[in-house]
Amino acid sequence: MRCNQVGRKPVAKWRPGKWIVLIGCALTLPALAADDAHFRQVIERAKQLAQETYQAPEETLPEVLRELDYDTYRQIRFDPEHAYWKDESPFNLQLFHSGFLFQTPIALNVIENDTVTPLPFSAEDYTYDGNAAALKEQDLVGSGHAGFRLHYPLNSDDYADEFGVFLGASYFRIVGRDQAYGLSTRGLAIDTASPDGEEFPAFREFWLYKPEADAEQIELLALMDSPSVSGAYRFVIQPGENTQVEVEAELFARQDIAKLGVAPLTSMFTYGEASRERPDDFRPQVHDSDGLLIHAGSGEWIWRPLSNPSHLHTSAFVDDSPQGFGLMQRERDFNRYLDTEAQYHRRPSQWIVPLDDWGPGHVELVEIPTPDETHDNIVAYWVADDTLDAGESRRLHYLTHTLNTQPDAHNLGRAIRTRHGNAAVPGQADSASQGQRQFIVDFQGGALEELTADQPVELDISAQHGEVLLPQVTALPNNGWRASFRLPASDQPSDVRLRLTLNGEPVSETWNYVWYPDDE
């Protein structure tokens, strides 16, 4: 896509370093391979799998690898000198060793000149340091690969930076120029936040097309399998200022799927500027993403600030044929984080663009309580009204890409600050506003840049439940505008939507927030 604008120990999964929008400018989609024969073969394999009883992968991992702890696993490193294609292409391929949390090896294949060649495990590709050195004396036959990472000269011509990782279940991560890994992408989400538990489909086998000497993109295929569904995926990845991935998939259902999450994004939000409760920490904010942005089929832009709730929260944004959605890291100033290790100011936003009509459904946001930043607790995905039942198939086609700013098509004022606090008058023990909640939402940029303070900007505000008190809009001295309001004391949640208008037309995105009194 060409456009001018464009560690810590884990609890549940390993994250390297902290392991783990582009409507409006002309989208230049990568050219797909002229011969789709290999993709058709993967589709046929997925279709056949769905007609058979699900078989869990065989456990081939040597016991010595199954018992690795976190620290020992980290002492196994792929030797960059053994990177595949490094002297033949600007791209190179490096591998992840199985073991620790990665107990189910995947199969890797390389497609060159229309010939498929398996890529076998070789201990010679790795260095084993510290406690891991003893593994060199072990029989590691059957180890396979845990995953892989892709490199390309992203930030300079003389060094191939890591820009993409496929590791664990159907997870993959991408970064663009001068970005640091943050949120994750997944191939599919099934029954997320459901009472019966979530199912995690996994990529079992990959086929990577060997890139040419002048390649600017790389293509790969993947076979997904799980108890409920099998699938064939094609990824065309183009690294750059904002790295993009075109995703095409064919899904085949073994069982009825209650909730199929398409284009899922997984992130972390521990605390931010609107968080009342925060740990004893020198950092003002800790998050990979700070909000969900939706470009609805109607053209409306919706912004929902993220939270770290005390109880699981699930929100549905009903829509028809959405134009895009994504988890955004809107705050990009180092001074807002003060973290030289995690560098949250460099974590990318990620935007999803449907490349066909997704029809009626909803964007679903799941916010899960987390005690610290080692847990991913935010998930967003699309759920179609048309469910996927046993024996049925579905095609997916969308684009996802990283981003430092906002989608170019978003030319309205943006919510840059959300704050709230007790509305009681200081020094008055019997203040009439005691128990009320005061909110301020500051907007800036976009259409607001051209407005002067004497313009008749109005506040369009509503609450799904309850009433809103003292709604006001005020011009700010920094060329921004402030919306403020209060909520009365209540033990019920309040779902509030507001936007700024001028002469009846929106000049800002729609800010949406749900206040849960019991979270405080």
ABEGO torsion letter per residue (X at the ends): XBBAAXXBBBAABBBBGAXXXABGBBBBBBBBBABAAAAAAAAAAAAAAAABBBBBBBBABBAAAAABBAAAAAABBBBAAABBGAAABABBBBBBBBEEABABBBBBBBBBGGBBBBBBBBAAABBBBEAAAAAAABBABGAEBAEBBBBBBAABAABBBBABBBBEEABBBBBBBGBBBBBBBBABBBGBGBAAEBBBBBBABBBBBBBBAABABBBBBBBBBBAABBBBBBBBBBBEABBBBBBBBBBBBABBBABBBBGBBBBBBABBAABABBBBBABABBBABABBBBBBAAGBBBBBBBBBBABBBBBBBBBBGBAEBBBBBABABAAAAGBAAAGAAABBBBBBBBABBAEBEBBBBBBBBBABAABBABBBBBBBABBBBBGBBBBBBBBBBBBABBBAABABBBBABBBBBBABBBGBAABAABGBBBBBBBBBEEAAAABBAABBBBBBBBBABEBBBGBBBBBBAAGBBBBBBBBBBBABBBBBBBBBBBGGBBABBBBBBBBBAAAX
